[in-house]
Amino acid sequence: MYSLRKGAKAYGIDERMLRHKLLERGDISKSGKSGAITYHRYPSRATLQKLANETNGVLSGFDAANYLGLDIHLLRTFVVEGLIKKAGKMARNAPYFRREDLDAFLGRLYRQTRPDLESASDEVSLIAATPACQCSTLELLNLIFEHDIPLRSAAGADLRFNDFLISVERAKTAIGQSSAGAISMSEAAGKLGVDTATIRNLVNAGYLSAAPKAKRSSERWRVVDEASVAAFGEHYISAADLAHELRRDTANLCRELYKNGVEPLIFNGENRIIFRRRDVVGNN
């Protein structure tokens, strides 16, 4: 018979995974807030071998991220959006993954590669493409799959996420950023010091103008007219940018402005994070 730690080491099982499996079986239990382990049955060789077979090819979240060559936060995003399947949860909702599901995700990217595709001068890795295209990695992946954008892969058998290469211009064309005067919602957000959801709400409320897009551009993407962003920025300022200029805490500054009767720009019923420049600049 083995303890949890010795059994995990002897049979090559992740210790957290073994703890999870033994808890499921009722062989052990955790007591109180301390999480101390109480053994009801010590795992036998047969039990450990059975669990080793069950967990073969199963990886913890951090091991899965390392296997894919991803940041753990990006892995979580892909899981939430359904791009990567998780096998289950351990203690504290920590996910675990099967290697075959991780390989399926990499295989989907590999099917986007074209062996006869020539290298482009603006070709970069998928991670490097996100700032170049002013979009998130998730948005870029959706774009690749939706528009069947071809990828190239670096040489080697064990390809990981960042071994796949994309032409920035191909991605921008699919987004619609190649249209004259059009910028992405992420770029507009950066210019105005807000998030993309706020930009979307400003477009819906008529404060910003959506830019026309080429017919072959993605329908899911919205691009913003750069001139309307510049014009908006001349008359309005975000709370974050104002706080940065004044070297103040954003939340405290907003409370002070509200207390002094300064009205924020209200749109979409609840957004109160933008102010008229005439009301705040030079008055604080």
C-alpha positions in Angstrom: 0.0 0.0 0.0 1.1 3.5 -0.7 0.5 7.0 0.5 -0.9 9.6 -1.9 2.5 11.1 -2.6 4.5 7.9 -2.9 1.8 6.3 -5.0 1.7 9.2 -7.4 5.5 9.1 -7.8 5.7 5.3 -8.1 3.1 5.1 -10.8 3.8 8.4 -12.7 0.4 9.9 -11.8 -0.1 13.7 -11.3 -0.5 14.0 -7.5 -3.5 16.4 -7.8 -5.1 14.0 -10.2 -4.6 11.0 -8.0 -6.0 12.9 -5.0 -9.1 13.8 -7.2 -9.6 10.2 -8.2 -9.2 8.8 -4.7 -11.7 11.4 -3.4 -14.1 10.3 -6.1 -13.7 6.7 -5.0 -14.2 7.5 -1.4 -10.8 6.1 -0.5 -9.8 9.4 1.1 -11.6 12.5 2.3 -10.6 16.0 3.2 -11.5 17.5 6.6 -12.3 21.1 7.4 -10.7 24.2 5.9 -7.2 22.8 6.4 -7.8 20.2 3.7 -6.1 17.5 5.7 -6.3 14.1 4.1 -7.9 11.2 5.9 -7.3 7.7 4.5 -10.2 5.3 4.6 -8.4 2.8 2.4 -4.8 3.1 1.3 -4.5 2.7 -2.4 -3.2 -0.8 -3.4 -0.9 -1.5 -6.3 -3.9 -2.7 -8.3 -5.8 0.5 -7.6 -2.8 2.7 -8.5 -2.2 0.7 -11.8 -5.9 1.1 -12.7 -5.8 4.8 -12.0 -2.6 5.2 -13.9 -4.2 3.6 -16.9 -7.3 5.8 -16.6 -5.2 9.0 -16.3 -2.7 8.2 -19.0 -2.8 11.1 -21.4 -4.6 13.4 -18.9 -2.9 16.7 -18.1 -3.5 19.4 -15.5 -4.3 22.9 -16.7 -0.7 24.2 -16.4 0.6 21.0 -18.1 -2.0 21.4 -20.9 -1.0 25.0 -21.4 2.7 24.0 -21.6 1.8 21.2 -24.0 0.1 23.6 -26.3 2.6 26.4 -25.9 -0.1 28.7 -24.5 -0.4 31.1 -21.6 -2.7 29.5 -19.0 -5.1 32.5 -19.2 -5.4 32.1 -23.0 -6.1 28.4 -22.5 -8.9 29.2 -20.1 -10.4 31.6 -22.7 -10.3 29.0 -25.4 -12.0 26.5 -23.1 -14.8 29.0 -22.2 -15.3 29.7 -25.9 -15.5 26.0 -26.8 -12.3 25.9 -28.9 -10.7 23.4 -26.5 -12.5 20.6 -24.6 -11.7 19.9 -21.0 -12.1 16.5 -19.5 -13.3 17.5 -16.1 -12.5 19.3 -12.9 -10.5 18.6 -9.8 -10.5 20.3 -6.5 -11.2 24.1 -6.5 -12.6 23.6 -10.0 -9.1 23.2 -11.5 -9.6 21.7 -15.0 -7.9 18.8 -16.5 -7.5 17.8 -20.1 -7.0 14.7 -22.3 -4.1 14.9 -24.7 -6.2 13.8 -27.6 -8.5 16.8 -27.1 -5.4 19.1 -27.1 -4.1 17.4 -30.2 -7.5 17.9 -31.9 -7.2 21.7 -31.4 -3.7 21.7 -32.8 -4.9 19.5 -35.7 -7.6 22.0 -36.5 -4.9 24.7 -36.9 -2.7 22.3 -38.9 -5.6 21.7 -41.4 -5.4 25.5 -42.1 -1.8 25.2 -43.3 -1.1 25.1 -47.0 2.2 23.2 -47.9 2.5 25.2 -51.2 1.9 28.6 -49.6 4.8 30.9 -50.1 6.2 32.8 -47.2 4.8 36.4 -46.9 7.0 39.4 -45.9 4.5 40.3 -43.2 4.3 36.8 -41.8 4.2 36.5 -38.0 3.2 34.0 -35.3 -0.4 33.9 -34.1 0.6 35.6 -30.8 2.5 38.3 -32.6 -0.3 38.9 -35.1 -2.8 40.0 -32.4 -1.2 43.4 -31.7 -0.4 43.9 -35.4 -4.1 43.3 -36.2 -5.4 45.2 -33.1 -7.5 42.2 -32.1 -7.5 39.5 -29.5 -6.1 36.0 -30.1 -9.6 34.6 -29.7 -10.9 37.0 -32.4 -8.0 36.1 -34.7 -8.7 32.3 -34.4 -12.4 32.9 -35.1 -11.4 34.9 -38.1 -9.0 32.2 -39.4 -11.7 29.5 -39.1 -14.5 31.6 -40.4 -12.7 32.9 -43.5 -10.4 29.9 -44.1 -7.3 32.0 -43.8 -4.3 29.9 -44.8 -1.5 29.4 -42.4 2.1 28.2 -42.7 3.8 26.2 -40.0 7.4 26.2 -38.9 9.4 23.0 -39.6 9.1 20.2 -37.1 6.8 17.4 -36.1 5.7 18.6 -32.7 3.9 21.8 -33.6 2.7 24.1 -30.9 0.4 27.0 -31.1 3.0 29.7 -31.8 4.6 27.6 -34.6 1.7 28.5 -36.9 2.3 31.6 -39.0 -0.1 34.1 -40.6 0.1 37.0 -43.0 -1.0 40.2 -41.2 -2.3 41.7 -44.4 -4.5 38.6 -45.0 -6.0 38.9 -41.5 -6.5 42.6 -41.8 -8.3 42.2 -45.2 -10.7 39.6 -43.6 -11.3 42.0 -40.7 -12.0 44.9 -43.0 -9.2 47.1 -41.8 -7.9 47.4 -45.3 -10.7 49.8 -46.0 -9.6 53.4 -46.2 -10.1 55.1 -42.8 -11.2 52.0 -41.0 -9.7 50.9 -37.7 -10.5 47.9 -35.5 -12.7 48.3 -32.4 -9.6 47.3 -30.3 -7.6 50.1 -31.9 -10.4 52.6 -31.3 -10.7 51.5 -27.7 -6.9 52.1 -27.3 -7.2 55.6 -28.7 -10.1 56.6 -26.4 -9.0 54.7 -23.3 -12.0 52.4 -23.0 -12.7 48.7 -23.7 -14.2 47.3 -26.9 -17.6 46.8 -25.4 -17.8 50.6 -24.8 -16.7 51.3 -28.4 -19.5 49.0 -29.6 -22.0 50.8 -27.4 -20.8 54.2 -28.7 -21.3 53.0 -32.3 -24.8 51.7 -31.5 -25.6 55.0 -29.8 -24.4 57.0 -32.8 -21.4 58.7 -31.1 -19.0 56.8 -33.4 -19.5 55.8 -37.0 -19.0 52.3 -38.3 -16.7 52.2 -41.4 -17.8 50.6 -44.7 -16.2 47.3 -45.3 -15.1 45.3 -48.3 -17.6 42.6 -49.4 -15.1 39.9 -48.5 -14.7 41.1 -45.0 -16.0 39.2 -42.0 -19.6 39.9 -41.1 -18.9 39.3 -37.4 -16.4 42.1 -37.3 -17.2 45.8 -37.0 -14.6 48.4 -37.9 -14.8 52.0 -36.9 -14.3 55.2 -38.9 -11.1 56.7 -37.7 -12.2 60.2 -38.3 -15.2 59.8 -36.0 -12.9 58.4 -33.3 -10.7 61.5 -33.6 -13.6 63.9 -33.5 -15.1 62.2 -30.5 -11.8 62.4 -28.7 -11.7 66.1 -29.2 -14.8 66.6 -27.1 -14.8 63.7 -24.7 -12.3 62.0 -22.4 -12.5 58.7 -20.6 -12.3 58.6 -16.8 -9.2 56.4 -17.1 -7.3 58.9 -19.4 -8.4 61.8 -17.2 -7.2 60.1 -14.0 -3.9 59.3 -15.8 -3.4 62.9 -16.8 -4.2 64.1 -13.2 -2.3 61.3 -11.5 -5.4 60.3 -9.6 -7.1 57.0 -8.8 -9.9 56.5 -11.4 -12.6 55.4 -8.9 -11.9 58.2 -6.4 -11.8 60.8 -9.2 -15.2 59.7 -10.6 -16.7 59.8 -7.1 -15.4 63.4 -6.7 -16.7 64.5 -10.1 -20.2 63.0 -9.4 -20.2 64.7 -6.0 -19.4 68.0 -7.6 -22.3 67.6 -10.0 -20.2 66.8 -13.1 -22.5 64.6 -15.3 -20.9 61.8 -17.3 -21.9 60.9 -20.8 -24.7 58.3 -20.3 -25.3 55.9 -23.2 -26.6 52.3 -23.3 -28.4 53.1 -20.1 -25.4 52.6 -17.7 -22.1 53.6 -19.2 -20.7 56.5 -17.0 -17.0 56.3 -17.7 -16.7 59.2 -20.2 -16.9 62.9 -19.6 -17.2 66.0 -21.7 -13.8 67.7 -21.9 -15.3 71.1 -21.2 -16.7 69.9 -17.9 -13.4 68.4 -16.5 -10.3 69.6 -18.3 -8.8 72.6 -16.5 -11.3 72.3 -13.6 -9.4 69.7 -11.5 
